[in-house]
Amino acid sequence: MATTDGTHLDDLRDGYRDGADGRPAGGAAPLAPLEFLRYCWRQLTSMRTALFLLMLLAVAAVPGSTFPQENNDPSGVATWRAEHPTAGPWVDRLQGFHVYSSVWFSAIYLLLFISLVGCVLPRARVHLAALRSRPPRTPARLSRLPEHAEAEVAAPPEQALEAARAALRRRRFRLDVHPETGGGSVAAERGHHRETGNLLFHLSLVGLLIAVAAGSLFSYSGQRLVTVGSGMVGTAGSWDSFSGGVWASADDVPPFALTLDGMDVAFEAQQTTQIGEPRQFAADVTLTDAPGQAPRRETIQVNHPAELDGTQISLSGNGYAPVLTYRDGSGAVVKSGPVPFLPQTGNYDSTGVVKLPDATDAAGQPVQVGLRGVFLPSATVDASGTPVSGFPDLANPLLIMVAFTGDLGLDDGVAQNVYELDDSRLTQVSDGQGRPFAIRLVPGQSVELPQGLGTVTFDSVERFASFDVRHTPGQREALVFALLAATGLILSLFVPRRRVWVRVRAVDGRPGVSRLEVAGLARGNDAGLREEVDGLLAAVQAATPAPPVGDDGGSQHVDMTTGRTPGEGS
């Protein structure tokens, strides 16, 4: 539909038209190389393509959670390859163990980045030009617009035009006043921040992609369990587990030394309904930032990590480490020191293992011994008679273990979990009557193992702390961009884009009376446009005298189905 001054209604609604390439309708001529490249660029930078690539990226990330990843779990990768000898080489060729650094995942990520940038930047230029441009001139026939109202006021055209300008200014419209002989018009528009929000949302997505990529490439996380009195250093090979980004390794951890001086742990012991609830977890440490620097004392608590050159050292767990001494059958001390037992329940029922590959039995023959047990800090029995811990603090420590002999699997060259015992090639030690030999110890006690395997002594109990050394670049930036994206989405959804025109004309033969026409147009569906037109008309009428009683004036609305005012002919 076109107005009488040649202005197309769609142009008024959208401000510009997308996708016009100047090609004649139905043209099927082959594209020149440059035209083909331009066509490919337009397809790549379309919002439809960006959404498709975003969905494709989510699908491409699925193998990363299906297969173990080399940079995070190398032992898991080795195990998966051993368990799947046929599929393993194919998964390796398809980079299934390096998904997030693979060629195909990187290509999708890069294409998504290019698509978003290529889509947003041209729109940003158009939007900046629209912000600087004047509202479109008033169409010749306002009655053809979706919302239209008319009224007469007892005021000259200049006064009515000024009242319309003031009312639109109060409503925060951008104005362009066109005074004319015997009247005039005001063109106004509002809601450019809708497109601003849209652009902010997409630019924030670009920033979020960059922040996430930085975290994926350069982040790392290392875990280490430390008993009281011992320490750790930030060097390769000193971690219990370590996972790094595509371009990060253990060599990127800043050099530091940490000594665990003590653990401050407290549990609720007074309130009956909250018995055993944690009240305090804190690790007192001595931290040396770099060789040659003076050590400093730190207290690391939950959610209060120590900062180290952009790296955080957090307290991720704690528990008990029974101090054990094992003498083999020849009487030689094979192992002596704290053995961490990992908590399994809220009352710190803890499990642990001891692996002794270099023992000797009473006959002088080499033997491998494994011990698996449960540590109960406050031992009691439940209703079924099973020993359990009734409280997480140390009140009645008890150590229960069983012993195995055989092949511990430490000579196979395959990494093992130090807190698990693989008994597939082990034989459980019996008491001579076919029953498993049970070891029950309290601090200070010893027990002699059958078959001349030696003696186990439970000396005391120490505490341990688990530390997480983590570097996550782009984390704060990702949060900022996510908040900006949410802000832009809110603006794009809830800020209406409207254009309003007011025309004032003198009424022939009635000096001092002016005829007002108010029309509105929205970009997209806008349920509040009629209210905007009504409110503007009422505001102008309130600022000008009403016509004398008996005049033919009054307000009229167009019919939304026909686009005409009541009584208007075809």
Wavefront OBJ file of the C-alpha trace (Angstrom):
o trace
v 0.000 0.000 0.000
v 1.364 3.430 -0.919
v 0.365 6.865 0.344
v -0.450 9.674 -2.067
v 2.967 11.270 -1.641
v 4.642 8.062 -2.838
v 5.745 6.830 0.611
v 5.345 3.077 0.915
v 3.627 1.895 4.104
v 6.194 -0.876 4.602
v 8.965 1.717 4.402
v 7.261 3.723 7.124
v 6.895 0.612 9.223
v 10.403 -0.776 8.895
v 12.471 2.262 8.021
v 14.310 0.235 5.418
v 13.899 -2.959 3.435
v 16.135 -6.018 3.767
v 17.309 -8.420 1.125
v 16.841 -6.325 -2.042
v 19.690 -7.221 -4.354
v 18.478 -5.461 -7.470
v 18.033 -8.684 -9.405
v 15.002 -8.816 -11.725
v 12.205 -11.029 -10.516
v 12.515 -14.541 -11.801
v 16.042 -13.952 -13.085
v 17.882 -17.244 -13.465
v 21.095 -16.006 -15.028
v 24.224 -17.642 -13.585
v 26.038 -15.642 -10.953
v 29.405 -14.118 -11.637
v 32.194 -15.142 -9.216
v 31.991 -11.868 -7.315
v 28.208 -12.065 -7.148
v 28.426 -15.654 -5.929
v 30.819 -14.624 -3.149
v 28.492 -11.777 -2.216
v 25.564 -14.201 -2.150
v 27.497 -16.623 0.101
v 28.417 -13.779 2.430
v 24.787 -12.675 2.701
v 23.730 -16.226 3.519
v 26.491 -16.647 6.124
v 25.700 -13.359 7.843
v 21.943 -13.886 7.986
v 20.311 -14.357 11.358
v 18.850 -17.670 10.205
v 22.366 -19.014 9.572
v 23.585 -17.717 12.947
v 20.771 -19.543 14.739
v 21.484 -22.716 12.773
v 25.201 -22.546 13.641
v 24.347 -21.971 17.293
v 22.216 -25.110 17.288
v 24.921 -27.008 15.391
v 27.507 -25.945 17.983
v 25.348 -27.384 20.770
v 25.045 -30.668 18.870
v 28.798 -30.736 18.156
v 29.532 -30.397 21.877
v 27.714 -33.671 22.650
v 30.721 -35.927 21.817
v 32.761 -33.902 24.299
v 30.561 -35.181 27.117
v 30.225 -38.677 25.596
v 33.912 -39.522 25.194
v 36.637 -38.772 27.777
v 38.836 -35.876 26.715
v 42.608 -36.160 26.538
v 43.319 -32.814 28.198
v 40.982 -33.522 31.153
v 41.087 -37.276 31.673
v 44.042 -38.979 29.953
v 43.639 -42.131 32.048
v 39.970 -42.306 31.035
v 40.995 -42.051 27.386
v 43.505 -44.888 27.809
v 40.871 -47.032 29.510
v 38.274 -46.298 26.798
v 40.742 -47.234 24.062
v 41.602 -50.477 25.860
v 37.919 -51.374 26.289
v 37.019 -50.486 22.668
v 39.922 -51.701 20.520
v 37.900 -51.418 17.290
v 36.106 -48.098 17.827
v 39.006 -46.420 19.633
v 41.178 -45.725 16.545
v 38.174 -44.371 14.617
v 37.180 -42.053 17.452
v 40.796 -40.903 17.591
v 40.872 -40.202 13.830
v 37.669 -38.166 14.143
v 39.242 -36.218 17.028
v 36.617 -37.511 19.452
v 39.115 -37.358 22.317
v 39.957 -33.720 21.461
v 36.484 -32.429 20.615
v 36.863 -28.809 21.697
v 40.134 -28.370 19.828
v 39.093 -30.412 16.798
v 39.055 -28.946 13.307
v 35.298 -29.416 12.862
v 34.315 -27.930 16.222
v 36.653 -24.976 15.733
v 35.225 -24.421 12.238
v 31.655 -24.264 13.561
v 32.732 -21.916 16.351
v 34.596 -19.637 13.958
v 31.737 -19.582 11.437
v 29.289 -18.690 14.208
v 31.552 -15.855 15.305
v 31.888 -14.530 11.745
v 28.157 -14.886 11.147
v 27.253 -12.883 14.244
v 29.810 -10.152 13.546
v 28.821 -9.923 9.877
v 25.155 -9.782 10.849
v 25.457 -7.214 13.623
v 27.926 -4.692 12.206
v 25.874 -3.703 9.118
v 22.770 -3.449 11.283
v 24.696 -1.282 13.714
v 25.669 1.116 10.917
v 22.055 1.293 9.736
v 20.871 1.855 13.305
v 23.365 4.668 13.898
v 22.195 6.324 10.704
v 18.571 5.935 11.832
v 19.382 7.549 15.189
v 20.781 10.592 13.399
v 18.074 10.794 10.780
v 14.885 12.843 11.029
v 11.513 11.146 11.402
v 9.840 10.446 8.036
v 7.631 13.213 6.661
v 3.931 13.139 7.319
v 2.021 11.033 4.758
v -0.601 12.836 2.681
v -3.471 10.643 3.848
v -3.162 9.777 7.522
v -6.512 7.997 7.407
v -4.879 5.068 5.635
v -2.630 4.258 8.605
v -3.606 1.483 11.057
v -4.586 3.899 13.845
v -6.213 7.231 13.074
v -8.278 9.751 15.048
v -9.628 13.229 14.319
v -10.997 16.080 16.421
v -11.614 19.834 16.284
v -10.319 22.344 18.805
v -11.138 26.025 19.286
v -7.588 27.226 18.709
v -5.679 28.601 15.738
v -3.453 26.112 13.879
v -0.244 27.575 15.361
v -1.476 27.037 18.919
v -2.766 23.534 18.201
v 0.515 22.623 16.486
v 2.505 23.864 19.492
v 0.274 21.878 21.837
v 0.897 18.733 19.758
v 4.644 19.354 19.779
v 4.671 19.812 23.570
v 2.582 16.673 24.157
v 4.878 14.571 21.971
v 7.958 15.997 23.678
v 6.569 14.989 27.084
v 6.103 11.485 25.740
v 9.791 11.353 24.741
v 9.294 11.285 20.986
v 11.869 12.575 18.534
v 10.191 15.352 16.597
v 10.299 17.014 13.231
v 7.897 19.987 12.992
v 6.725 21.162 9.557
v 4.815 24.447 9.818
v 2.711 25.291 6.771
v 0.387 28.044 5.695
v -2.906 27.509 7.427
v -1.626 24.615 9.553
v 1.291 22.243 9.717
v 2.324 18.784 10.847
v 4.564 17.046 13.355
v 6.352 13.786 12.577
v 7.518 11.871 15.626
v 9.039 8.504 16.387
v 10.030 6.626 19.506
v 11.477 3.241 20.426
v 14.875 3.220 18.743
v 16.172 1.542 21.883
v 14.304 -1.563 20.773
v 16.827 -1.988 17.987
v 19.574 -0.844 20.371
v 18.606 -3.701 22.678
v 18.568 -6.112 19.759
v 22.063 -5.072 18.725
v 23.253 -5.146 22.334
v 21.961 -8.696 22.654
v 23.811 -9.912 19.561
v 27.012 -8.001 20.344
v 26.909 -9.500 23.845
v 26.631 -12.944 22.268
v 29.822 -12.186 20.348
v 31.523 -11.090 23.562
v 30.216 -14.180 25.323
v 31.663 -16.379 22.581
v 35.059 -14.699 23.007
v 34.941 -15.057 26.808
v 33.943 -18.716 26.619
v 36.640 -19.372 24.030
v 39.258 -17.741 26.280
v 38.158 -19.944 29.169
v 38.223 -23.069 27.011
v 41.670 -22.289 25.645
v 43.549 -20.977 28.666
v 41.803 -22.274 31.810
v 43.226 -25.034 34.015
v 42.357 -26.770 37.250
v 44.605 -28.900 39.451
v 43.644 -30.851 42.560
v 45.884 -31.994 45.391
v 45.188 -33.636 48.741
v 47.481 -32.448 51.541
v 47.686 -33.769 55.114
v 48.431 -31.499 58.063
v 52.154 -30.849 58.304
v 52.880 -31.574 54.638
v 52.672 -29.385 51.573
v 52.445 -29.051 47.819
v 54.134 -27.105 45.042
v 52.741 -25.764 41.799
v 54.832 -27.786 39.391
v 54.020 -30.379 36.754
v 53.781 -33.894 38.136
v 52.724 -32.806 41.616
v 48.965 -33.035 41.090
v 46.518 -35.758 42.047
v 44.510 -34.705 38.994
v 44.912 -31.918 36.485
v 42.780 -30.681 33.599
v 43.774 -27.915 31.254
v 42.370 -25.990 28.340
v 43.437 -26.515 24.756
v 46.372 -24.124 25.123
v 47.031 -24.647 28.846
v 49.141 -27.179 30.736
v 50.592 -27.743 34.180
v 53.593 -25.640 33.139
v 51.326 -22.566 33.090
v 50.625 -22.763 36.835
v 52.577 -19.992 38.591
v 55.299 -21.387 40.877
v 54.251 -21.505 44.507
v 54.683 -23.581 47.652
v 51.938 -24.310 50.173
v 52.217 -25.951 53.596
v 49.106 -27.016 55.512
v 49.712 -25.897 59.091
v 46.364 -26.920 60.539
v 42.659 -27.478 59.955
v 39.937 -25.644 61.864
v 36.837 -27.823 61.574
v 33.743 -27.570 63.774
v 30.394 -29.357 63.769
v 27.116 -28.563 65.511
v 26.922 -30.492 68.798
v 24.211 -28.593 70.725
v 21.047 -28.177 68.657
v 19.317 -31.535 68.486
v 17.764 -30.961 65.053
v 21.111 -29.986 63.504
v 23.530 -32.388 65.172
v 26.581 -32.919 62.982
v 25.938 -29.981 60.647
v 29.195 -28.257 59.571
v 29.877 -24.919 61.209
v 33.474 -24.138 60.270
v 35.893 -25.324 57.590
v 39.184 -23.440 57.398
v 42.730 -24.338 56.417
v 45.632 -22.432 57.934
v 48.436 -22.449 55.378
v 51.828 -20.921 54.747
v 52.000 -19.738 51.159
v 55.083 -18.728 49.203
v 54.149 -17.002 45.962
v 57.455 -17.528 44.143
v 60.978 -18.713 44.872
v 62.893 -16.121 46.872
v 59.802 -14.363 48.218
v 58.896 -14.256 51.881
v 56.183 -16.732 52.922
v 52.844 -15.424 54.143
v 50.144 -16.887 56.323
v 46.698 -17.392 54.838
v 43.422 -18.848 56.026
v 41.557 -20.532 53.187
v 37.860 -21.084 53.785
v 34.963 -22.297 51.707
v 34.131 -19.543 49.162
v 37.155 -17.535 50.371
v 40.118 -18.724 48.276
v 43.678 -17.468 48.345
v 44.684 -15.370 45.322
v 47.917 -16.082 43.496
v 48.789 -14.141 40.332
v 45.349 -14.564 38.773
v 44.994 -18.095 40.147
v 42.713 -19.126 43.001
v 43.569 -21.755 45.608
v 40.292 -23.012 47.053
v 39.424 -25.430 49.825
v 37.371 -28.151 48.154
v 37.218 -30.834 50.844
v 38.598 -32.274 54.070
v 38.677 -35.525 55.968
v 40.746 -37.868 58.094
v 44.050 -39.598 57.405
v 44.818 -42.466 59.830
v 48.559 -42.716 60.461
v 49.544 -46.328 59.723
v 52.798 -48.280 59.995
v 53.219 -51.511 58.043
v 56.058 -53.931 58.767
v 56.365 -56.824 56.389
v 57.116 -60.441 57.302
v 60.833 -59.678 57.693
v 60.111 -56.857 60.165
v 61.145 -54.055 57.809
v 59.060 -50.897 57.787
v 57.566 -50.705 54.289
v 55.212 -47.782 54.873
v 54.681 -45.308 57.685
v 52.585 -42.176 57.510
v 49.084 -40.778 57.109
v 46.749 -42.465 54.632
v 43.829 -40.308 53.448
v 40.388 -41.901 53.744
v 37.742 -40.165 51.644
v 34.415 -39.268 53.352
v 31.361 -41.029 51.943
v 28.617 -39.758 54.278
v 27.783 -36.649 56.264
v 29.131 -38.331 59.397
v 32.439 -38.958 57.622
v 32.217 -42.716 57.179
v 35.380 -42.822 55.070
v 36.975 -45.348 52.732
v 40.609 -45.777 51.805
v 43.213 -48.203 50.526
v 46.882 -48.993 51.115
v 48.992 -50.458 48.304
v 52.219 -52.221 49.306
v 53.973 -53.575 46.190
v 57.417 -54.128 47.770
v 56.651 -56.278 50.809
v 58.285 -59.563 51.822
v 56.613 -62.418 53.658
v 58.072 -64.324 56.606
v 59.827 -66.733 54.218
v 61.621 -63.845 52.504
v 59.584 -64.125 49.314
v 58.426 -60.886 47.622
v 54.712 -60.307 47.924
v 52.292 -57.544 47.044
v 49.790 -56.607 49.725
v 46.707 -54.443 49.443
v 44.561 -53.148 52.304
v 41.051 -51.826 51.900
v 39.154 -50.357 54.807
v 36.667 -48.023 56.409
v 37.476 -45.358 58.975
v 34.784 -44.289 61.454
v 35.613 -41.117 63.425
v 32.830 -41.733 65.984
v 32.159 -45.455 65.767
v 28.806 -46.912 66.784
v 26.432 -49.550 65.375
v 23.160 -49.037 63.571
v 19.929 -50.975 64.030
v 21.238 -53.874 61.929
v 24.471 -54.119 63.936
v 26.651 -52.630 61.193
v 29.457 -50.339 62.413
v 28.857 -46.753 61.352
v 29.951 -43.281 62.398
v 27.417 -41.456 64.552
v 29.096 -38.032 64.438
v 31.531 -36.398 62.000
v 34.061 -35.278 64.635
v 36.650 -37.487 66.325
v 35.036 -39.116 69.369
v 35.579 -42.885 69.043
v 37.882 -43.545 66.036
v 37.818 -47.062 64.629
v 39.606 -48.529 61.610
v 38.224 -51.666 59.932
v 40.223 -53.265 57.082
v 40.639 -56.411 54.999
v 43.838 -57.574 53.283
v 44.601 -58.909 49.791
v 47.616 -60.482 48.117
v 48.420 -60.939 44.451
v 49.086 -58.553 41.568
v 48.254 -54.914 42.349
v 48.619 -54.003 38.658
v 51.128 -51.246 39.353
v 53.624 -52.644 36.846
v 51.245 -52.563 33.867
v 52.003 -48.953 32.946
v 48.320 -47.970 33.208
v 47.469 -45.110 35.544
v 45.435 -46.093 38.611
v 43.308 -44.228 41.089
v 45.323 -44.109 44.320
v 42.098 -44.213 46.333
v 40.767 -47.428 44.745
v 41.983 -51.018 44.873
v 41.419 -53.245 41.829
v 40.942 -56.719 43.343
v 40.360 -58.523 40.030
v 43.827 -60.144 40.288
v 44.001 -60.281 44.085
v 43.112 -62.921 46.634
v 41.550 -61.905 49.926
v 43.501 -63.003 52.990
v 41.547 -65.467 55.158
v 41.870 -66.317 58.841
v 42.746 -69.976 58.275
v 39.149 -71.115 58.563
v 37.991 -69.820 55.185
v 36.647 -66.555 56.540
v 37.963 -63.116 55.482
v 40.513 -61.840 57.942
v 39.114 -58.654 59.519
v 41.344 -55.944 60.960
v 39.765 -53.800 63.684
v 42.031 -51.168 65.188
v 41.814 -48.134 67.442
v 44.708 -45.670 67.764
v 47.712 -47.323 69.394
v 46.800 -50.900 68.464
v 48.557 -53.359 66.152
v 47.483 -56.550 64.419
v 49.543 -59.327 62.855
v 48.407 -60.499 59.441
v 48.095 -64.233 58.659
v 50.440 -66.093 56.296
v 53.427 -64.189 57.655
v 52.439 -61.042 55.783
v 53.545 -58.682 58.533
v 52.014 -56.262 61.036
v 49.729 -53.236 60.712
v 49.802 -50.537 63.432
v 47.244 -47.733 63.793
v 49.362 -44.934 65.310
v 47.087 -41.848 65.317
v 44.737 -39.735 63.200
v 45.601 -36.655 61.172
v 43.364 -34.392 59.096
v 43.740 -33.606 55.427
v 42.494 -30.865 53.115
v 41.779 -31.001 49.400
v 42.856 -27.929 47.432
v 41.693 -26.852 44.006
v 44.111 -24.601 42.122
v 42.093 -22.982 39.358
v 42.592 -20.346 36.678
v 39.485 -19.401 34.670
v 40.066 -16.420 32.364
v 36.989 -14.849 30.866
v 34.732 -15.833 33.758
v 33.901 -12.303 34.881
v 33.671 -11.137 31.302
v 31.239 -13.945 30.497
v 29.038 -12.853 33.411
v 29.103 -9.216 32.241
v 28.226 -10.168 28.668
v 25.463 -12.481 29.870
v 23.917 -9.644 31.882
v 24.239 -7.283 28.912
v 22.597 -9.881 26.672
v 19.704 -10.190 29.127
v 19.367 -6.391 29.217
v 19.361 -6.179 25.431
v 16.784 -8.951 25.189
v 14.488 -7.133 27.622
v 14.794 -3.904 25.631
v 14.123 -5.652 22.329
v 11.049 -7.405 23.714
v 9.385 -4.668 25.758
v 10.288 -1.329 24.125
v 7.699 -0.558 21.400
v 8.841 1.045 18.141
v 6.226 3.656 17.131
v 5.800 6.484 14.681
v 3.124 9.123 15.178
v 2.040 11.996 12.960
v -0.125 14.975 13.804
v -1.582 17.269 11.135
v -3.294 20.549 11.986
v -5.419 22.438 9.475
v -7.612 25.446 9.745
v -11.309 24.766 9.245
v -12.659 26.737 6.305
v -15.271 29.271 7.266
v -14.702 28.886 10.980
v -11.986 31.232 12.198
v -10.154 30.089 15.344
v -11.088 26.449 14.870
v -8.538 23.834 13.803
v -8.899 20.276 12.657
v -6.528 17.718 14.245
v -5.531 14.447 12.672
v -3.470 11.954 14.695
v -2.215 8.709 13.180
v 0.120 6.003 14.436
v 2.160 3.181 12.983
v 4.088 0.473 14.815
v 6.850 -1.848 13.721
v 5.285 -5.224 14.339
v 2.306 -5.915 16.559
v 1.707 -3.208 19.153
v -1.425 -3.476 21.284
v -0.707 -0.095 22.874
v -0.700 1.930 19.655
v -4.406 2.814 19.826
v -3.956 3.974 23.413
v -0.992 6.097 22.312
v -3.053 7.806 19.611
v -6.006 8.338 21.974
v -3.762 9.712 24.694
v -1.990 12.108 22.365
v -5.271 13.407 20.987
v -6.637 13.862 24.507
v -3.476 15.685 25.582
v -3.748 18.167 22.703
v -7.448 18.693 23.391
v -6.719 19.318 27.057
v -4.150 21.966 26.133
v -6.532 23.802 23.784
v -10.109 25.044 24.177
v -12.894 22.768 23.051
v -15.025 23.879 20.072
v -18.381 25.515 20.872
v -21.221 23.160 21.759
v -23.213 22.191 18.693
v -20.227 22.136 16.345
v -19.671 19.098 14.210
v -16.308 18.423 15.748
v -15.414 15.282 17.595
v -12.918 12.508 17.464
v -13.135 9.600 15.074
v -11.188 6.341 14.765
v -10.459 4.344 11.702
v -11.895 0.884 11.324
v -8.978 -1.574 11.705
v -10.402 -3.962 9.096
v -10.942 -1.353 6.374
v -8.338 1.241 7.259
v -10.942 4.074 6.967
v -12.738 6.372 9.345
v -16.442 5.763 9.938
v -18.467 7.267 7.142
v -15.510 7.521 4.760
v -16.402 6.365 1.297
v -14.465 4.007 -0.841
l 1 2 3 4 5 6 7 8 9 10 11 12 13 14 15 16 17 18 19 20 21 22 23 24 25 26 27 28 29 30 31 32 33 34 35 36 37 38 39 40 41 42 43 44 45 46 47 48 49 50 51 52 53 54 55 56 57 58 59 60 61 62 63 64 65 66 67 68 69 70 71 72 73 74 75 76 77 78 79 80 81 82 83 84 85 86 87 88 89 90 91 92 93 94 95 96 97 98 99 100 101 102 103 104 105 106 107 108 109 110 111 112 113 114 115 116 117 118 119 120 121 122 123 124 125 126 127 128 129 130 131 132 133 134 135 136 137 138 139 140 141 142 143 144 145 146 147 148 149 150 151 152 153 154 155 156 157 158 159 160 161 162 163 164 165 166 167 168 169 170 171 172 173 174 175 176 177 178 179 180 181 182 183 184 185 186 187 188 189 190 191 192 193 194 195 196 197 198 199 200 201 202 203 204 205 206 207 208 209 210 211 212 213 214 215 216 217 218 219 220 221 222 223 224 225 226 227 228 229 230 231 232 233 234 235 236 237 238 239 240 241 242 243 244 245 246 247 248 249 250 251 252 253 254 255 256 257 258 259 260 261 262 263 264 265 266 267 268 269 270 271 272 273 274 275 276 277 278 279 280 281 282 283 284 285 286 287 288 289 290 291 292 293 294 295 296 297 298 299 300 301 302 303 304 305 306 307 308 309 310 311 312 313 314 315 316 317 318 319 320 321 322 323 324 325 326 327 328 329 330 331 332 333 334 335 336 337 338 339 340 341 342 343 344 345 346 347 348 349 350 351 352 353 354 355 356 357 358 359 360 361 362 363 364 365 366 367 368 369 370 371 372 373 374 375 376 377 378 379 380 381 382 383 384 385 386 387 388 389 390 391 392 393 394 395 396 397 398 399 400 401 402 403 404 405 406 407 408 409 410 411 412 413 414 415 416 417 418 419 420 421 422 423 424 425 426 427 428 429 430 431 432 433 434 435 436 437 438 439 440 441 442 443 444 445 446 447 448 449 450 451 452 453 454 455 456 457 458 459 460 461 462 463 464 465 466 467 468 469 470 471 472 473 474 475 476 477 478 479 480 481 482 483 484 485 486 487 488 489 490 491 492 493 494 495 496 497 498 499 500 501 502 503 504 505 506 507 508 509 510 511 512 513 514 515 516 517 518 519 520 521 522 523 524 525 526 527 528 529 530 531 532 533 534 535 536 537 538 539 540 541 542 543 544 545 546 547 548 549 550 551 552 553 554 555 556 557 558 559 560 561 562 563 564 565 566 567 568 569 570
